[in-house]
Amino acid sequence: MEYRFSKRIENIKPSAIREIFKYASDPRVVSLSAGNPSPDAFESEAIASICKSIFESRPIDALQYSVTEGYTPLREHMLGYMKQNHATGRDFDDILIMSGAQQIMEISAKILCNEGDYIICENPSFVGSLNSFRSIGTKLKGVGIENDGINIKELESALDKTPNVRIIYTIPNFQNPSGVTMSLEKRKALYELARKHDVMIIEDNPYGDLRYKGESIQNIKSFDDDGRVIYAGTFSKVIAPGLRVGYTIAPFEIAKKMVVAKQGEDVHSNILAQMICHEFLTKCGFDEKLLRLRHLYGKKAESAEKLLDKYVVPSGITYSSVEGGLFIWCRLPKNVDMLEFCSLAVREHGVAIVPGSAFMVDENDPCDYFRINFTAPSDERLEEGIKRLGDFALSYIP
Ligand SMILES: Cc1ncc(COP(=O)(O)O)c(C=O)c1O
């Protein structure tokens, strides 16, 4: 049988990079490649007791079909929380619960873009979102990133020159993979450009709550007077990614179309998971939980940087210090073949890192970077992984 696949799925090509991920599941390999929270970050006992109480008191609510918009108490709680704590959400906005933030990107593109329309994104950017956009047939236009966020001149030129741009997709806090946070000036400039060119913005913010140092910067959505920002939030990095619960704050008209699209995808997000999130947020001291997470990850980030300085930097690899998020973006010297470096690191030296090209709009674009995660491995495994990486880099880099 010869199978014929859609052009949409043909747009998402398997690549050499995915080969590297195959090795990362070998227990002998230290994986610095996943975007996973630390196993120490999960509140398993609290969640077990929440589940017990849900099944004792309201089992049918947790097991029955539910509404597409999401579990009302969770929606109401998050709308209030985001307004009060982040000035995010206006009278013209609604909130919907989605199956992870990833679904927000896919559904936003689905309702706003026709096949062949453009989405402008930071280059590099989160590959999961890029693949969601690709899967519905949109084209991607990448714009470079500087130390303080997207390159505004390049963005302006992309908006001027690219036909049918419908969305600017941005990750303003601790961008995945670069770790960069966009300055307030650039957030405002990006908003003004979107306004001038009448395009929507998706503000994807999974890491904003995970700032270990420095001052938070206000969300783009907080100055959205026009209703052109779709805000994407998630509990993946602050409660548990396996629950697959995210939320979007978006203008009513947009939310209404999102509901129609979501009905056709998965009817509603897992209702038990939504109830767990609501109970956790309202009864288990969520703000204290965030403080604990910041403390845990801040310490891990600090020790990862010390280990990089000790083992890896002497080889000529550089990195930018992190103030939040889960990743460190490392740069190889110019003359090194990045893909070969990453491939040999995992195949012959037992340490998995993610080649930077995985995050590029065009995987064939030149890229000297690789990404490491410091939250998922234990302290011992992190040291072992970074030491392996450094030993290999010293022997490999001329
Ligand atoms: C920038 C970014 N957006 C979205 C997601 C996906 O989040 P979720 O698990 O809520 O789908 C991730 C996950 O790593 C991410 O890094």
The ligand as an ORCA input file, in Angstrom:
! r2SCAN-3c Opt
* xyz 0 1
  C       7.573     28.722     24.546
  C       6.679     27.563     24.813
  N       5.387     27.657     24.510
  C       4.547     26.643     24.732
  C       4.983     25.457     25.271
  C       4.029     24.337     25.410
  O       3.376     24.384     26.603
  P       2.219     23.378     26.961
  O       2.835     22.225     27.679
  O       1.316     24.175     27.840
  O       1.542     22.965     25.696
  C       6.335     25.309     25.603
  C       6.813     24.053     26.152
  O       7.965     23.785     26.320
  C       7.201     26.401     25.370
  O       8.503     26.347     25.645
*
